[in-house]
Amino acid sequence: MLYLARKTPDNDVIITSPMVVMTDTDESLLAQIAEGNEQAMERFYDRFHPIVYNFALRRMREPSDAGEIVNQVMLEIWRTA
């Protein structure tokens, strides 16, 4: 079983809930999001949040900035899918 982990601003590692294996394809989720399906957006967020956050954190080196980037990216996906 895979677990998600994240660091706090104090560099403590927090182990979060187990990663759920998704059955929806990315394309299917985006199509559902385009139809306004909030549950599909939640699944998309759960799937891609760690990826976007870690990418942004490596670039920005500031957890709060990385979190804000995640919010902006996910909002843009919701608006334009």
C-alpha positions as CSV (number, residue, x, y, z in Angstrom):
1,M,0.0,0.0,0.0
2,L,1.3,3.5,-0.9
3,Y,1.0,6.3,1.6
4,L,1.2,10.0,0.9
5,A,3.6,12.1,2.9
6,R,4.1,15.8,3.2
7,K,6.4,18.1,5.1
8,T,5.3,20.8,7.4
9,P,7.0,24.3,7.4
10,D,9.1,22.9,10.3
11,N,10.3,20.1,8.0
12,D,8.4,17.5,10.0
13,V,7.1,14.6,7.8
14,I,3.4,13.8,8.1
15,I,2.1,10.5,6.8
16,T,-1.4,10.9,5.4
17,S,-4.0,8.4,4.3
18,P,-3.2,5.6,2.0
19,M,-3.1,6.5,-1.7
20,V,-6.2,5.2,-3.4
21,V,-5.8,3.6,-6.8
22,M,-8.0,5.3,-9.3
23,T,-9.9,3.6,-12.0
24,D,-11.0,6.7,-14.0
25,T,-8.6,7.8,-16.7
26,D,-7.4,11.4,-16.7
27,E,-9.4,12.0,-19.9
28,S,-12.6,10.6,-18.3
29,L,-12.1,12.8,-15.3
30,L,-11.6,15.9,-17.4
31,A,-14.7,15.2,-19.4
32,Q,-16.7,14.8,-16.2
33,I,-15.2,18.0,-14.8
34,A,-16.2,19.8,-18.0
35,E,-19.8,18.7,-17.3
36,G,-19.6,20.3,-13.8
37,N,-19.2,17.0,-11.9
38,E,-17.8,18.0,-8.5
39,Q,-17.0,14.5,-7.5
40,A,-14.8,14.1,-10.5
41,M,-13.0,17.3,-9.6
42,E,-12.4,15.9,-6.1
43,R,-10.9,12.7,-7.6
44,F,-8.8,14.7,-10.0
45,Y,-7.6,16.9,-7.1
46,D,-6.8,13.9,-5.0
47,R,-4.8,12.4,-7.8
48,F,-2.8,15.4,-8.9
49,H,-2.5,17.6,-5.8
50,P,0.7,15.8,-4.6
51,I,2.3,16.0,-8.1
52,V,1.5,19.7,-8.6
53,Y,2.4,20.6,-5.0
54,N,5.8,18.8,-5.1
55,F,6.6,20.4,-8.5
56,A,5.7,23.9,-7.2
57,L,7.5,23.3,-3.9
58,R,10.8,22.4,-5.7
59,R,10.5,25.6,-7.8
60,M,9.2,28.0,-5.1
61,R,10.9,26.5,-2.0
62,E,8.1,27.9,0.1
63,P,5.2,25.6,1.2
64,S,2.6,28.4,1.3
65,D,3.5,29.5,-2.2
66,A,3.3,25.9,-3.5
67,G,-0.1,25.5,-1.9
68,E,-1.3,28.7,-3.6
69,I,-0.1,27.5,-7.0
70,V,-2.0,24.2,-6.4
71,N,-5.1,26.2,-5.7
72,Q,-4.7,28.3,-8.8
73,V,-4.0,25.3,-11.1
74,M,-7.0,23.4,-9.8
75,L,-9.3,26.4,-10.1
76,E,-8.1,26.9,-13.7
77,I,-8.8,23.3,-14.5
78,W,-12.3,23.6,-13.0
79,R,-13.0,26.7,-15.1
80,T,-11.6,25.5,-18.4
81,A,-12.0,21.8,-18.6
